[in-house]
Amino acid sequence: MLDLKHYLGIDLGGTNVAIGLVSAEGTLLHKDSVPTDSHRGYQAVVADMIALCKKVAADSGFTMADIASIGIGSPGHCDNARGVIVFASNIGFYDVPICDLFHAAFGIPIYLNNDANCAALGESVSGAAKDAPSSVTITLGTGVGGGIIIDGKIMSGAFGGGGEVGHMSICFDGEPCPCGGRGCWEAYASATGLIRQAKIAAIYHPTSLLATQYDLRQLNGKAVFDAADAGDQVAQDVIDKYLRYVAIGLANVINILQPDTIVLGGGISAQGDKILRPIEALTRKEIFGSFYTKFVTATLGNDAGIIGAAMLGMDS
């Protein structure tokens, strides 16, 4: 008899939908993906997701009858209790009853949560924060995502929108944020914020490597680090200031939650200890009493969201 304790995790992204089969221990056994193509409407996207669930199970030697539950990690705001994606503007989903649609197709438990929360759960179950009783995973990418794990469970708040640490204000009436607010941590600590700061610095320092060796229209975060590695003091000054912005937000998170572990993920974290250790040192100067919080780099990459989504059934 096949072991029923296998789960499907879905990472619903703006570019691709990735689905994986995950064991009860949090091991990713098999995964596959399809383009999201969200311009077709949610009905077409959900139909593709359902078909891919069947394919991933079949390719792994299972049928859907062998799957205990399905978890879905979605961008945007999710009403986890009702199983509804309230809004995910980057894929054009508004008030989509996604759990009902999946339950109608499969008749098994379906769970929903924000994708950053799922990534945090994945790192907690089998990644960088494995065995940590509490952790906060921060993703430094196009935006700043966050997921809070307390006693092995996602802290989603009363209405499903908790853990949005990227939108705490660190600068009153500061830089505009895509959320519509001003001064959000995301506006300063994201890769987007780093690139904005680098472009401004390059304009004010036209002889710098940033200004002379890079196309500012296509500048990315890696290029800023590369310029600093090549000896550009302007780029290094930008990075130093950026790391202070990251540390300010982390200090706020630690002062409020005092987690056992901080996990840094996202594209910027690919720099590894080059940024992790300076961030840790800067953060420790700002925190109040939380001297034992560990700082680690995420280890699961893009698989974290799949594993965490699959584990929503275990987390419930």
N, C-alpha and C positions, 0 to 999 in steps of 0.2 A: 504493500500500500504506500502511495506517495505521501510524503510529509506535507501536510496542509499549511504548515507555518512558513509560507513564502508570501511575499508582498510585492505589489507593483508600485513603483514611485514614478510620478510624472513631474518633470520640470518644464513648465509652460513658459517659453521665452519669446521675446519679440522676433527672433530670427528662426529658431528651431524649437520643436517639441522633442524632448529627450525622455525616454521611458526605460526603466530598468527593472529587472527582477532581483529582489533583495531577500537574503535569508533572514531568519529571526535574530541572528547575531549581528545584523547590519552589514553583511558582506554583499557587495554588488556582484551578481553572478553573470549577468548578461544585460546589454543595453542596445538600443537602436534609436534612431531619430528620423524625423521628417521636417521639411520646412513648414513654418507656421503659416505663412501666407495669409495673415489675418485680414487682409483687404477683402477676402471672400465672405466674411461674416462668421460669427461664432458657430453657427450650425455646421458649416463645412469643416472648421477647425476641430470641433468636438468629434465629428464623424471620423476624421483622420486619427484622432487620439484613441478612439475606441478600437479602430481597426489595428492600430499599432500595438495596443495592449494585447490583443489576440495573437499578433505575430510574435511579440517578444516571448509570451508564454509558450507558444508552439515551438519556437526556435530553441527554447530551453528544455523541451521535452515534457511540458506541462499542458494542461487545458485550463480554461478559466475556472473550472470547478475545483482546481487545486490551489487557487489563490484565495488567501484569507481576507484581504482587503486591498483597496487601492487608495493611495494618497496623492493629492494634487497640490503642487506648489505653484502659486500664481503671483505675478507682479501686481502691484496696486493694493487696494484695500479689499479685504475679504471678510465676509460675515461667516465665520467658521461654524457657528451654531446652525445657521440655516443652509449652509453649503452654497452660498451665493457669492460670486465675484461682483462686488458692488461697483467698483470701477477699476479698470486697468487701462489707462489712457493710451499707453504706448502700443497696445494691440486692439484698441477700440472695443473693449468688452465693458458693458454697463448692465448691471443687474442680471447677470447670466446665472441661472440656477444649475450650475454645472454638476453638483452632486446628484441632484434628481435625475439629470440626463444620463449620468453614468449608472446610477442605480437601476434605472429603467432598462438599461442594456445588459447589466450583469447580475443584478439582484443580490449583491454582496455589500458590506459596509464600504462607504466612500467617505474620505476625509479631505478637508481643504484647509490650507493655511498660506500665509504670505511666503513667497519664495526665499526671502532672506531668513525668515524664521526656520524654514526647512533646512537651509544650508547650515544654520547654527545647530540644529538638532543632529544633522549628519555628522558634523565635526565632534559633537558631544558623544554620539554613539560609537563611532569607529574612526574618528580622526584625531586632530591635534588636542582636543579636550576630552578624549576618552578617559573615563574614570574620574573626571573632575566633577564634584558635586554641583558646582554652579559655574557658568561661563557666559561670556558675551562675545559673539562673533561680529566683527566689523568688516565690511567689505568696502575697500577703497577703489572704486572704479569710476564709471561715468558719473555716478552719484555716490552717496555714502549709505549703505544698507546696514541694518543691525538686527541681531536676533539674540534674545535673552533666554537662557536656560537656567531654571531654578529647580533643584532636586530632580534633575533629569527630564523636566517638562518645560514646554514653551510657555513663556509669559506673554500672553497675547492681549492682556487687558480686558476690561469689562465688555468691550464691543468689538474685539478682534483686531484693533488697530494699534496695539501696544508695541513697544520696541522700536519705534521710528526715531532712533537717536540722531539720524542725520538731519532732522528738522528741529532740533533744539537750537535756540539762538545763542551764539557766542559773541555777537557784535550787534548792539542795539542800532537799528536803522542802518544796517550794513549792506553788503552786496546783495543784489536780488537773487532769489533762488527759483528754480523751475516750479516749485510748489506754490509760488505766489507770495511767499513771505520774504523777509529781508534778514540778512545776518545769520542764516542757518549754517550749521556746521558743514553741511554738504557743499555750500557755496565756496568754502575755503579748503576743505580737506579732501575733496574728490579729485580725481585726475583732471576733470574739467577745470576745477579751481586752480590746480597747479599750472595747467597750460595757460589759463588766462593771466596768471601772475607772471609767467615766463614771457609771454608776448609783450606785456606792459614793460617789463624790464628790458627786453630787447629793443623796444622803441626808444627808451630813454638812454640806452647804451649801444649806439649803432655800430661801434667797433668791436663789440663782444662776439664770441663765437656763435652765440645764440642768434645774433642778428646777421652775421656774415656767412655762416656755414649751413644754415637751416632755412627751409621754406616755412615761414611763419604761418602760412595758410594751411599747412599740413602738419604742424608741430604736434607731437604726442608726448606723453609723459616720459617714455624711455629716452627720447631725444634730449630732454632736459638733464636727465641723469648722465647720459653719454657726454654731453657738453661739459658737465662738471668734472667727469672723470678725465676729460681731455685738458683740464686745467683752467676752464673758464670760471673766473671768480664770480661773475654776474650770475651764472647758472647755479653755482654753489650757494650764493646768497639767497636765491629764490628757494632752493631746496631747504635751506636752514629755516627760513621763515615758514615754509609749508609744514615742516615737521613740528614746529611750535604750534601751528594751528591744529594739527592732528592730536598733539599731546594735550592741548587745552580741553578738547572734547572728551578724550579718554579719561582725563582726570575727573571731569564732571560725572561720567558714567561710573567710574570706580567709587567716587565719593558717595554716590546715591545707592549703588547696588552692592559694593564690596564683593565682586565675584572672585572665585578661586582663580579663574584663568581668563585672560583676554586673548582672543584669537584674531589675528589680522589676516584678512584674505583680500581678494580682488586683484586687479592687474598690477597695482602699485606694489603689492606684497611680493611680487616676483623679484624685487630687489633684495629680498632676504634680510640677513643680519645687517646689511648696509643701512637699512632704514629702521629695522626692528629695534636694534640696540640703542641708537640715538633717541628714538621715540620713547623707549622704556625709560631712559635716563631723564629725559625732559619731563615725562609724565610723573615720575617719582618725586620731582621737585615740587609738583603742584598738588599731589594728593594729600588727604588728611587721614592719617591713621591706617590706611590700607596697604601696609608695607609688604605684605606677603603675596599679593596678587602676582601670578606668573604671566609672562608675555611670550606668546608662541605664534608661529606662522601657520596658517591653514595648510593642511596636507592633502585634502581630498580634491581640490580643484573643482571642476565643473560637476564632478560626481556627488559633491556634498548635497546639492539640492535634491537629486534623485533619491539618495539614501535617506535623507531626512523626511522627504515626502512619504516614502514607503513606510517609515517608522511612525508616521502619524497614527496608524492603527495600534501600534504598541504603546504610544504615548497617551492614548485615550482611555 
